[in-house]
Amino acid sequence: MLFAIHALDKPGALPVRLANYDAHKAYLEGGDRLPVTIVMSGPLVSDDGATMIGSLFLVEAPGRAEAEAFNRADPFAAAGVWEKVTITGFFRRKG
């Protein structure tokens, strides 16, 4: 099943995000060690088109528990970067 993970940063979290960015990217390169398959991922940005304010993932997982485990194990989660994380099932219609 596909899941969209929408994670918004805490106000003022950009320095913590940047300090943990390499660990976050390394985690996402985990391949078979991850409990999900990443279909798409990237930072959410403010209206200036450059300032990172969150993260968006589209993952394929056997169920919600695996999507939640993937999110909990992300270095950004451990560092407290995200203020709010929403995990929602997703049905692909196009693309």
N, C-alpha and C positions, 0 to 999 in steps of 0.2 A: 504494500500500500504506500502511496505517496503522502508525505507530510510536509507542510510549509512551517518553517520555524522562523518567527519574526521576533527579533530581540532588539529592544531599544536600550541605548546606553543611559547610565545615570548622568544627570547634569554634571559637567566638569570632569567626566571620565576619560577624556581624550588622552591625557598623559599616561594613564594606566593602560589604556588600550594600546598605545604605541609601545610602551615598555614590554608588553606581552605579545606583540604582533608576530614576532618570529616563532614563538612557542605555539601560538594559535595556528599559523600556517603549517608548521611541522605536524601538528595534530591532524589537520585536515588531509595531509598526505599519508595518513596511516593505512590506507588501502584495506586489506583483508582484516586488519586488527580492529577496524571500526565496526560497531554493531549495525551500521547502515551503509547504503551506497549513496554517495553525494551525487545528485543529478546536476545541481547548480548551486553556487554560493557566491556571496560577495558582500561588501559593506553597503549599508544604507548611508546616504549622504544628505546633508542639508540642502536647502534651495540654492546655495552657492555652487553646488555641483562638486565640491571638493572636500568639505569637512565631514569626516566619518562620524555618524551618530548612532550606528547600530549595525546589525548583521541580518542577512536573509539567507536561509538555506532551503532548498527543495531536496528532500532525501527520500529514498525508497527504503522501507523497513518492514519487517514481518508484522510489527504492531507498534502501538503507541509507546509501550515500555522501552523498546529499543531506541525510538526517536528521543525519548526523555533521557535515556542513559547517555546517548551521544551528546546531547546538549549539556548535561551535568558534568561530563568529563572534559569539556572544552576548557583550555586554560583561561579564556576570558571569563567563564563562569567562576572558576576558582579564584580569579583575581577580583571578582566583584564588579566587573565592567558593566554588566547589564542590569538595568532597573526593572524591566518587564520583559518576560518571554512568553510568547503565545505559540502553542503548537496546535496546528489544525490539520485535519485530514484534507487531502486535495485530490480532486478528480480532474485529470487532464482531458480537455476537450480538443485542444489544438496545439500544435507545436511539439 
